[in-house]
């Protein structure tokens, strides 16, 4: 194991991502709500058109427009049949028996004309090419639950078809969503309508989180010299927000055997994230375990950033391990910059962070030789530090983004353009 080597944030992101790859593809049924939020492993195309058949867009009467006068003059036609959603379209021919024609009167020519009573969504009978809404006919309206008995109906030419043609929404073979896209309720709906029963997705990552420190205790404890274990809760919440299933180990004492046992208990996960124990102190248990030989591919680094300078990467029993500092703001920043992209890659998503630029609405100072990562709040005039001191835990609930300021800046002035990383799940 080599000593710490200063590197940039971008270099440490690259080193972190080199340790993970997208998880296996699983075919997940559209009936399983667990499919929501997962990333598609492959492009998804329609297996069938939507609509699957020509159908009525209105309650009314299916007609052949050729049977209606060109000048819009009203015409009375016989009702030949009735069709409703979920039932096959009736076979209504161009010709009908003369005995049936008598009900419509002598005005009906030998080449039979007529209409079919049709409800919204019902299949359009073959040979019919338009629907006249019921409210624009002599019937006026249909009454639910009451049998329809009209033998004839009076109507005029309509300018609109009121027909949903097969494949006009989605054609068979159309691309519904691309690999890497997130499964949403809308995608579930269109996939089901287009004849699919399952989607190819990357399974949800399983992440184990723990914090190290003999001073850490359970919530609510008031034992002298102890502090609540807020870090493992924060890391678990961040991992869950990133779409992972989380195994929260909690606090582990500063003892190598305790940390080793805790890591062994979660060796079946896809990623381990720990906080604390990566600095240069005599009790830094993570560094002790990293030097003990059990982990492989150990990379202990000093990243030229504040907060969050000490970082470590390793592999434990084949599982990638990201070790971040124990300071709560450092841990938060480190998870956002390094662990979150790793989770995105595991889940089959684009791992690049959605950076943007914003104007500073307040001035602040920056460390001279490190990239500053500062929790900020977005306002109408730009971004401001989320707290008087960005190292304080109180800054986190107020922040909706992290400002990333390059080294050597020294001072951010009002109106300066800064790079910001919006925080997931937080609306500015």
C-alpha positions in Angstrom: 0.0 0.0 0.0 1.5 3.3 -1.0 1.2 6.6 0.9 -1.4 9.2 0.0 -0.9 10.8 -3.4 -2.7 14.2 -3.9 -5.2 14.0 -6.8 -8.0 16.0 -8.1 -11.7 15.3 -7.6 -12.0 14.2 -11.2 -9.1 11.8 -10.8 -10.6 10.2 -7.7 -14.0 9.9 -9.5 -12.2 8.0 -12.3 -10.4 5.8 -9.8 -13.7 5.0 -8.0 -15.7 4.2 -11.2 -12.9 1.9 -12.4 -14.0 -0.5 -9.6 -17.6 -0.9 -10.5 -19.6 -2.0 -13.6 -23.3 -2.3 -14.4 -25.1 -5.1 -12.5 -26.6 -8.1 -14.3 -29.7 -7.7 -16.4 -33.0 -9.2 -15.2 -36.3 -9.4 -17.0 -38.8 -7.9 -14.6 -42.5 -8.2 -15.0 -44.5 -5.1 -15.6 -46.8 -6.2 -12.8 -44.0 -5.8 -10.3 -43.8 -2.3 -8.8 -40.1 -3.0 -8.0 -39.4 -2.3 -11.7 -40.2 1.4 -11.2 -37.0 3.5 -10.9 -34.7 0.9 -12.4 -32.6 1.5 -15.5 -33.2 -0.2 -18.7 -30.4 -2.6 -19.7 -31.4 -2.5 -23.4 -33.5 -0.5 -25.8 -37.2 -1.3 -25.6 -39.3 -1.5 -28.7 -43.0 -2.0 -29.2 -44.2 -5.6 -29.9 -47.5 -4.4 -31.2 -49.1 -1.2 -32.4 -51.1 1.2 -30.3 -54.0 1.3 -30.9 -54.0 -2.3 -32.0 -57.0 -1.7 -34.2 -59.0 1.2 -35.7 -61.4 2.3 -32.9 -64.0 5.0 -32.1 -62.8 8.1 -30.4 -66.4 9.0 -29.5 -69.8 7.6 -28.5 -71.9 7.8 -31.6 -72.5 6.1 -34.9 -69.9 4.6 -37.3 -70.6 5.6 -40.9 -69.3 5.4 -44.4 -68.6 9.0 -45.3 -69.5 8.2 -48.9 -73.1 7.5 -47.6 -73.4 11.1 -46.3 -74.3 14.0 -48.6 -71.4 16.2 -49.6 -73.3 19.4 -48.9 -74.0 18.5 -45.3 -77.7 17.9 -45.8 -79.1 15.7 -43.0 -79.9 12.1 -44.0 -81.8 9.4 -42.1 -80.1 6.0 -42.1 -80.9 2.6 -40.5 -79.0 1.4 -37.5 -77.5 -1.9 -38.6 -75.7 -3.2 -35.5 -74.3 -2.3 -32.1 -70.6 -2.6 -31.1 -69.1 -1.9 -27.7 -65.5 -2.1 -26.3 -64.2 -5.5 -25.6 -66.4 -7.1 -28.3 -65.5 -8.0 -31.8 -66.6 -5.7 -34.6 -69.8 -7.0 -36.2 -69.6 -8.1 -39.8 -71.8 -5.5 -41.6 -71.7 -5.9 -45.4 -72.4 -3.3 -48.0 -75.6 -5.1 -48.9 -78.3 -6.2 -46.5 -81.4 -8.2 -47.1 -84.3 -6.3 -48.6 -86.5 -7.4 -45.7 -84.3 -5.4 -43.3 -84.3 -2.4 -45.7 -88.0 -1.9 -45.4 -87.7 -0.5 -41.9 -85.7 2.5 -43.2 -88.2 3.4 -46.0 -88.0 3.6 -49.7 -85.4 6.4 -49.7 -82.6 3.9 -49.1 -81.1 2.9 -52.4 -80.4 -0.6 -53.5 -76.7 -0.2 -52.6 -77.4 -0.5 -48.9 -76.5 2.4 -46.6 -76.6 2.4 -42.8 -74.7 3.1 -39.6 -73.5 1.1 -36.6 -74.1 2.3 -33.1 -70.6 2.4 -31.5 -69.1 3.3 -28.1 -65.7 4.9 -27.4 -62.9 2.4 -27.8 -64.9 -0.1 -29.7 -63.5 -1.5 -33.0 -64.6 0.2 -36.1 -66.4 -2.2 -38.4 -64.7 -3.0 -41.7 -65.7 -0.6 -44.5 -66.6 2.2 -42.1 -64.4 5.2 -42.0 -65.8 7.8 -39.6 -67.8 8.3 -36.4 -70.6 10.9 -35.9 -70.8 11.8 -32.2 -74.2 10.9 -30.7 -74.9 14.5 -29.6 -74.8 15.6 -33.3 -77.5 13.2 -34.3 -81.2 12.9 -33.8 -80.6 10.5 -30.9 -79.0 13.3 -28.8 -77.4 11.1 -26.2 -77.1 7.5 -25.0 -78.4 6.8 -21.4 -76.3 4.4 -19.4 -78.1 1.2 -18.5 -81.0 1.9 -20.8 -81.3 -0.3 -23.9 -80.9 1.4 -27.2 -83.8 0.7 -29.5 -83.6 3.3 -32.3 -84.0 1.7 -35.7 -82.9 4.8 -37.6 -80.9 8.0 -36.9 -80.7 11.3 -38.6 -77.2 12.8 -39.1 -75.2 15.1 -41.4 -71.7 15.0 -42.9 -68.9 15.5 -40.3 -65.6 17.2 -40.9 -63.7 15.0 -38.5 -63.3 11.2 -38.5 -63.4 10.7 -34.7 -61.4 7.5 -35.3 -58.2 6.4 -33.6 -56.3 4.6 -36.4 -54.2 1.5 -35.6 -50.6 2.4 -34.9 -51.1 6.1 -34.9 -49.9 6.3 -31.3 -47.2 3.7 -31.4 -46.2 1.5 -34.4 -44.9 -2.0 -34.0 -41.1 -1.8 -33.6 -41.1 1.8 -32.4 -38.4 2.7 -29.8 -40.2 3.2 -26.5 -37.2 3.9 -24.4 -33.4 3.6 -24.7 -30.9 1.7 -22.6 -30.1 3.6 -19.4 -33.6 5.3 -19.3 -35.4 5.1 -16.0 -38.6 2.9 -15.8 -41.4 5.3 -15.0 -45.2 4.7 -14.7 -45.6 6.2 -18.2 -43.1 3.7 -19.6 -44.9 0.8 -17.8 -48.2 2.0 -19.4 -47.0 2.3 -23.0 -45.0 -1.0 -22.7 -48.0 -2.9 -21.6 -50.2 -1.3 -24.3 -47.6 -2.2 -26.9 -47.7 -5.9 -26.1 -44.8 -6.2 -23.7 -45.0 -8.2 -20.4 -41.6 -7.5 -18.9 -38.7 -5.1 -19.2 -34.9 -5.8 -19.3 -33.5 -3.8 -16.3 -30.3 -3.7 -14.2 -31.2 -5.0 -10.8 -31.2 -2.6 -7.9 -27.8 -2.2 -6.2 -27.4 -3.5 -2.6 -25.2 -1.2 -0.5 -23.9 -1.7 3.0 -23.1 1.4 5.0 -21.4 1.7 8.4 -19.6 4.3 10.4 -16.6 3.8 12.6 -15.8 5.3 15.9 -15.9 4.1 19.5 -17.6 7.4 20.5 -20.6 6.6 18.3 -23.7 5.4 20.1 -27.3 4.6 19.3 -29.8 7.4 18.9 -31.1 8.9 22.1 -28.1 7.9 24.2 -26.7 10.5 26.6 -23.7 8.7 27.8 -20.8 11.1 28.6 -18.2 11.5 25.8 -20.4 9.9 23.1 -22.2 11.3 20.0 -25.2 9.9 18.1 -24.4 7.8 15.0 -25.8 10.2 12.5 -23.3 9.3 9.7 -24.6 5.8 9.0 -28.1 7.2 8.9 -27.1 9.9 6.5 -25.2 7.5 4.3 -28.1 5.1 4.3 -30.5 7.9 3.4 -28.2 9.0 0.6 -27.9 5.5 -0.8 -31.6 4.9 -0.7 -32.2 8.2 -2.4 -29.8 7.1 -5.1 -32.0 4.1 -5.7 -30.1 1.4 -3.8 -31.4 -1.2 -1.4 -29.5 -0.5 1.8 -28.0 -2.6 4.6 -27.3 -0.3 7.5 -24.7 -1.8 9.8 -24.6 1.2 12.1 -21.6 2.2 14.2 -18.5 -0.1 14.6 -16.0 0.5 17.4 -12.4 1.5 16.6 -11.1 -2.1 16.7 -9.8 -3.9 13.7 -11.4 -7.2 14.5 -14.8 -5.5 15.0 -14.5 -3.8 11.6 -13.3 -7.0 9.9 -16.3 -8.9 11.3 -18.7 -6.2 10.2 -17.4 -6.2 6.7 -17.5 -10.0 6.5 -21.2 -9.9 7.5 -22.0 -7.8 4.4 -19.8 -9.5 1.9 -22.8 -10.3 -0.3 -23.6 -6.7 -1.2 -22.6 -4.8 -4.4 -20.9 -1.9 -2.6 -19.7 -1.0 0.9 -19.5 2.6 2.0 -17.8 3.4 5.4 -17.3 6.7 7.1 -14.4 7.6 9.5 -11.0 6.1 10.2 -9.2 7.2 7.0 -7.1 10.1 8.4 -3.7 9.9 10.0 -4.8 9.4 13.6 -3.5 6.6 15.9 -7.1 5.2 16.2 -8.1 5.3 12.5 -9.3 1.8 12.2 -10.0 1.8 8.5 -6.4 2.6 7.7 -5.4 -0.2 10.1 -7.6 -2.8 8.4 -6.5 -1.5 4.9 -2.9 -2.2 5.9 -3.7 -5.6 7.3 -3.7 -7.5 4.1 -7.3 -8.7 3.9 -8.5 -6.0 1.5 -7.1 -5.9 -2.0 -6.7 -3.1 -4.6 -6.1 -0.7 -1.8 -5.9 3.0 -2.8 -5.4 5.5 0.0 -5.3 9.0 -1.4 -5.3 12.6 -0.4 -7.8 14.4 -2.7 -7.1 18.1 -3.1 -10.5 19.1 -1.9 -12.1 20.7 1.1 -13.8 19.2 2.9 -13.1 15.6 2.3 -9.3 15.4 1.7 -8.6 11.8 3.1 -10.2 9.1 0.9 -9.6 5.4 0.4 -10.7 2.7 -2.0 -10.4 -1.0 -1.7 -12.0 -4.4 -2.4 -13.3 -6.6 0.4 -14.0 -10.2 -0.4 -14.7 -9.1 -4.0 -16.9 -6.2 -3.1 -15.9 -2.6 -3.9 -15.3 -0.5 -0.8 -15.4 3.3 -0.6 -14.1 4.8 2.6 -14.9 8.4 3.3 -14.0 10.7 6.2 -15.9 10.8 9.4 -16.8 14.5 9.5 -20.5 14.6 8.6 -20.2 17.3 5.9 -17.0 15.6 4.5 -18.9 12.3 4.4 -21.9 13.9 2.7 -19.8 15.6 0.1 -17.7 12.5 -0.5 -20.7 10.3 -1.0 -22.2 12.8 -3.4 -19.0 13.1 -5.5 -17.7 9.5 -5.4 -20.2 6.9 -4.1 -23.3 8.3 -6.0 -21.6 8.0 -9.4 -20.5 4.5 -8.5 -24.1 3.6 -7.7 -25.3 5.1 -10.9 -22.9 2.9 -12.8 -23.9 -0.2 -10.9 -27.5 0.6 -11.7 -26.8 1.0 -15.4 -27.3 4.7 -15.5 -25.0 7.4 -16.9 -22.4 8.1 -14.2 -21.6 11.7 -15.1 -22.8 14.3 -12.6 -25.3 16.8 -13.8 -23.2 19.9 -13.4 -24.4 23.4 -14.2 -23.4 27.0 -13.6 -24.9 29.7 -11.4 -24.1 33.2 -10.3 -22.9 33.8 -6.7 -25.4 36.0 -4.8 -23.0 36.4 -1.9 -19.2 36.5 -1.5 -17.1 33.8 0.2 -13.5 32.8 0.7 -11.9 29.6 -0.7 -9.0 27.5 0.4 -5.9 28.4 -1.7 -4.6 25.0 -2.9 -7.7 22.8 -3.0 -11.0 22.5 -4.8 -13.7 23.8 -2.5 -17.0 21.8 -2.3 -19.4 24.1 -0.5 -23.1 23.3 0.3 -25.1 26.2 -1.1 -28.7 27.4 -1.4 -30.2 28.5 -4.7 -32.2 31.8 -4.6 -33.6 34.2 -7.2 -30.3 36.1 -7.4 -28.0 33.0 -7.4 -26.4 30.8 -4.9 -25.2 31.6 -1.3 -23.5 29.4 1.3 -26.0 27.3 3.1 -24.5 28.2 6.5 -22.0 30.7 7.9 -19.5 27.8 8.0 -19.9 25.2 5.3 -18.2 22.6 7.5 -21.2 22.7 10.0 -23.8 19.9 9.8 -26.5 22.6 9.9 -25.6 23.5 6.3 -26.9 20.3 4.9 -30.6 20.5 5.3 -30.5 24.0 3.9 -28.5 23.1 0.8 -29.9 22.2 -2.6 -26.6 22.1 -4.4 -22.8 21.8 -4.0 -20.7 24.6 -5.4 -17.3 23.3 -6.7 -14.7 26.0 -6.9 -11.3 25.4 -8.5 -8.1 25.7 -6.5 -6.4 29.1 -6.5 -9.6 31.0 -6.6 -9.2 32.5 -3.2 -12.4 34.5 -3.2 -15.8 34.2 -4.9 -17.3 37.6 -5.5 -20.9 38.5 -5.9 -21.8 37.9 -9.6 -19.0 35.4 -10.2 -20.0 32.3 -12.2 -19.5 29.1 -10.3 -20.0 25.4 -11.1 -22.7 23.7 -9.0 -23.8 20.1 -8.6 -27.6 20.0 -7.8 -28.4 17.6 -5.0 -30.7 14.7 -5.8 -34.2 15.0 -4.5 -33.9 18.6 -3.4 -35.9 21.3 -5.2 -34.2 24.8 -5.3 
